Amino acid sequence: MVIGGGLGGLCLTSGLHKSRIRATLHEKNPAADTHGQGYRLHLDDRGDDALRECLPTSAYALHRAAGGGPTSQFSVLTKRLRTLKVVPTGASGTCVDRSTLRAALMRGLEGVVRFGEEFTGYELLPDGRVRAHFANGARQEADLMVAADGINSVVRKQFLPDARLIDTDAQVVYGKTLLTPQTMPLIPDQLHKGFVAVTAWPRHHGLAMGLMRFATPPARLGLPAVPDYVMWGFTAPPNDFGDVRELMRGWHPNLRALVDRCEPDETFTVRVRHAGPIGGWGVGPVTLLGDAAHAMPPSRGSGANLALRDAARLCRELVAAHRGERPLRTALDNYEEVMLREGFAEVDASVRAPGEWFRRSRRRAG
């Protein structure tokens, strides 16, 4: 059983279902669209390869049809829209909307995904299996329980009570602005080719932006109707945070207007935290996936891609165990060793990235 209906949990469940391995996914929200699921994601080869491996052909084709165009560069601009740096990305990735991707991932999982089941705890059974308990009184037994319930994982708190989350004190205000005839002229030209980061020295303020223009309108594909939009995230040091519009005083008027025309109901603040190092764990029918194991800052855009890659790797190992090619414990050991090593290497790189980015941008602006 899988706990948590985010991208990683859905990808794993889809892969197991595709391989005819009986699995259930338990999600605390009462429905798929209970609340906003976030905005634009950049999928690189890691994430896209995982989706291709785990999804049925029709669901993967649906995901690709609903995506945006490929990105070819990453641009760094000043707050007055002067170009500091352009890094070609080789068109190796594409942008997707999180809500439409989740809808594509759920195709074919009717009856497998159980909504309204909030995980509260588990117990290990004498036969080596695990029994999960849910707030609605439901119980479920399984050979393996996978924690895919995100950075605040309830499973991890019981399974690894000493695992830490490190609060960086940084905050990000996320918002999205719909693309209309009025907002289109406000967009920097570089945004049409890929992600844009705006830096404002000497105050360490930043604005990251990504364009989400659907190749095919999602509603035409039978997915949730989502209009084209610009996703943005504003960052500032913790001791210098306040009203974003006030902090952007002196910025280019187009950037100010773009933020000012956001969708208020879809604007929120997130404190940036990341997982502290964890080692391996003993034999048992519980394992972790994605942010439940190696949550990281958003600075390198790797969180979703790593969760999807974890899902594909774990699915591959479980299929091998199901076929009798290796014991279940060996399959989990193989997965966990690589997942922890690669996951925490990316955590470290993501923690360092903002400082390196600011230093490089400052030298270039010098």
N, C-alpha and C positions, 0 to 999 in steps of 0.2 A: 504494500500500500504506500501511496505517496501522500504526504501531508503538505498542502499548499498548492494553489492553482495559478501560480505565476508562470512565466515563460519556461523556466527549467523544468518544473514539475509537469507541465502539460506536454512538453517535448518528450520527456522520459516515458510518460504514460502512453503517449501516442506510439512511441517506438516499441514498447512492450506489447501493446494491443496489436500492432502490425505483425509482430512475431508470434502472436497467439499465446502470449504468456498472460495469465489472468492477473489483473491489477485493478485497483480502485484508487481514485484520487479524491481526497477529502478537503473541501474548501469552506472556510468559515463564513464567507459572504453568502447571502441567500440567493444570489443570482449573479450571472457573469457581468452584468452592467449595473451592479449596486452603486458603485461610485466610479469616478474617473480613474482610468488605469494609467495615466501618464501620457506622454506625448511621443514625439519622434525619437526613433532609435537609429543608430548607424550600425548596420550589420556588416561585419567584415567576413573574410573567408571562413573563419572559425565558426561563426554563428550560422552562416548559410549552408556550409557543409553539413553541420549537425542537423539542420532542418531537412535537408535533402535525404539524409540517412534515415531519419526517424519517422518522417511523415509519409502517409500514403501518397502516391503520385498525384492524385486529384487535389489533396489538401496543399501539397507543396506548390502545385501550379496555381492554386488560388492565392496563396501568399505572394508569389512572384507577380501575379497579375495586379495585385493591390498595392504593390510597392511603388516607391518613387524611382526616379532615374539614378544612374550611377553618379558617384561623386568623384571628381578628378583632382581636387586640390583642397588644402587647408590654408586659410588666410589669416594673418594677424594685422589688425588695423589700429590706428590711434583713435581716440574719442572724437577727433575731427575728420575721421574717415581717410586719413593718409595711410597708404600701404606700408607696412613695416617688413612683412615677410610673406611669401607664398611658397608653400611646400607641395609639390605634385604628389598625389597619392596613387597614381597609376590606375584609377578607376576600378580598384579592387573591391569596393564595397557599394552598398546601396542603402537608401534610407527607407524605413518602414514606420508605420504608426503602430504603437503598442496595442491599442484596442482592436484594430483590424487583424493584427497578427494573432492575438489571443483567440479571436473568433475563428480564424483559419485553423489554429491548433486544436480547437474543440470539435472540428468536423469529424464525425465518425465515433465520437466518444460519448454519445448519448447513453445514459445509464451507467457509464463508467465514472463520470465526474459527479460527485455527490455534494451539492451545495447545502449551506446551512449547517455544516458539521464543524464546529469549532473544537479543535484538539485541546484537551486539558491535561493529558498525561498518559503514561503507558506503564505496563508491567511486563516483566520477562516471565515466560511460562516454563515449566519444568521440561517440556519437550524441545526447548531451544527456540521456540517461536516467540512472537510478541503480540500483546493485546493492547490496543489503543482505546482510550476513553474520550468521549466527546460531550460537550456541554448539553446537548439535547438528549442525553441518556444512551445514545447509540454506542456500540462497542464493535470492534473489528479485530480479527486475528489474522496474522500473516506470517510467512517465512521471513519477510524483510520489511522494515519500515524505513522510508527515505524521507528525511527532513528537507523539504523544499519550501519552507515557510518564511524565508527572507531573513533580513538582518535582525529582526526581533524574534527569531525562532524560539517557539515554546519548547519544541523538541530538544534543541541544543541546550537550553537552560537546565533540563533534567539530565540529559545525556552527558554533557560536559559542563558541570556547574562552575568550573574555574575558568572557562573561556571568557575572554574580556572583549568588550567593545571600547575602542579608544575614541573619545570625543575630541575633534580637532579644534573646537570652538568656532569654526567657520560656518557660515550660513549661505544658502543659495535661495534666492527668490526665483521661482520658476513661473513662467507665464506663456501664453500663446496668443498670437494676434492673427485673426483670420485674414486671408488674402482677398482683397476687394479692389475695385478700381481706385479707391482712395488710398489704400495702404501699399499697393504695388509700387508706386513711384518712390516710396520711402526705403525700399530694400537696397542695400549695397549691391553693386553688380557682382561682386565676388561670391555672394550668397547663392547665385544660380549655379555655381560650379562646385560648391562644397561648403563645409562648416567654416564659420567665421568667428574669430575671437577678437574682441576689442579690449585694449588695455589703456588704462588711464593712470599714468604716473604723475606725481609721486605717491598717490594715495592707495595704490594697490587695489583699485576698483577694476572690475572686469565685466564684460557682457559677452556671453557665448550665444551664437545664433545658428539655427539649422532650418532649412526650408523643407517643408513637406508638401510636395505637389504629386498627387496620385496619378499613376499612369492610366488607370481606369478608375472612375468614381466607385468607391466601395459599395454603395447602394446598388449599383448596376450588377455587382457580383453576388448580391445577396448577403452582404456584410453590413455592419452598422454604418449608417450614413455619417461620414466625417468630411467636412469641407477642407480645402487646402488651407495651410496656415504656416506661420513662422513660429517656431519654438525658440524661447530665449531664457537664459538664466543669468541673473545678476549676482555678483559676488563682491564682498567687501570684508576687510578685517573685522573681527568680532567687536572691537572697541570703536568702530567707525560705521556701525550699521544704523540705518534709519529709513526714512521714506525714500524709495528708489528715485522718485522724480526729483527730490531735492538733491540727492547725491549725484544725479546726472546733470545738474546745472553746469553750463559751460560746454556740454557735449554738443555734437552736431544735432541740429534741430530735427533731422530725419529720424535719428535714433531715439530722441526723446518722444517724438510723435508716435513712433512704432510701439514703444512701451506704453505710452499713455492710452493707446487704443486696444489694449489687451482685453481678453474676456475675464471680467472680475471673478466670476464663479469658478474659473479654472486657473486661478493664480494662488500659489501656496509657497510656504517657506519650509526648507528642509535643513536640519543641522547635519553637517558632514561628519560622519563617523566611519570607522573602519575596524575590521577584526584584528585583534591581537593574535600573535602567533599561537598556534596549537599544534601539538604533536599527534602521532598516531594514537589509536585507542585499542583496547583489547577486543577479543573475540565477542561477537554478539550480533543480533539481528537488527541493528540500527546503523544507518550511515547518513551522511550529510551531502548536500548538493548546493552549488551556487552561493548566494549571499548568506545562507544559513551556515556555511563553512568559512568563506573568505570574502566577506563584504569589503568593498573598496570604494574610495572616493570616485566621483564621476569624471575626473580630470582626463582620463585616457579613453573613455567610452568603452571600457572592456567588460563591465559587470554582466550585461546581458549576453554578450558573446561567450564569456567564460561559463555562465550558467548553462547555456545551450550545449557547449562542448562537453561539460560535465555530464549532461544528460545523455548525449550520444555515447560517450565512453562507458558510462555505467550500463547503459542498455546493451552495448556490445558484450560486456563481460557477463551480464546476466543471461543473455541469449546463449553464450558459450556454456555457462553452468547448466542451463535448462536442457541443453543437448547432451550433457554428460561429458563435455570436453574437459572440465575442471571442476573441482569442488566449489561450492558457493563461497566458502571462506577464502579460497585462493582468488576467486574472481573479485571479491570485495577488497582484498589486500592489493591486488593489481590496480584497481580503480583508485583507492584511497591514496596510495603512494604517489601516483602521478598528479591526482587532483590537488593534494595538499602542496606538493612541491611547485607546480606551475601556478596554482592559485595564489599562493603567498608571494611568489616572485612578482606577480602582477599587482598585488596589493602594495608591495614596496615601491614599484615603479610609479604607481598612481599617487602614492603619498608624496613622492619627490617631484612629480611633474609640475605642480603649480609654481613652486619656487624656481625651478629651472626655466619655466616659460617666462615668468616675470623678469628674471635676470637677463635672459636672452633678448627680450623685448626692450628692456631698458637700455642695454648696450646698443641695440640697433637704433633706438630713438635718439641716443646720446647726441 
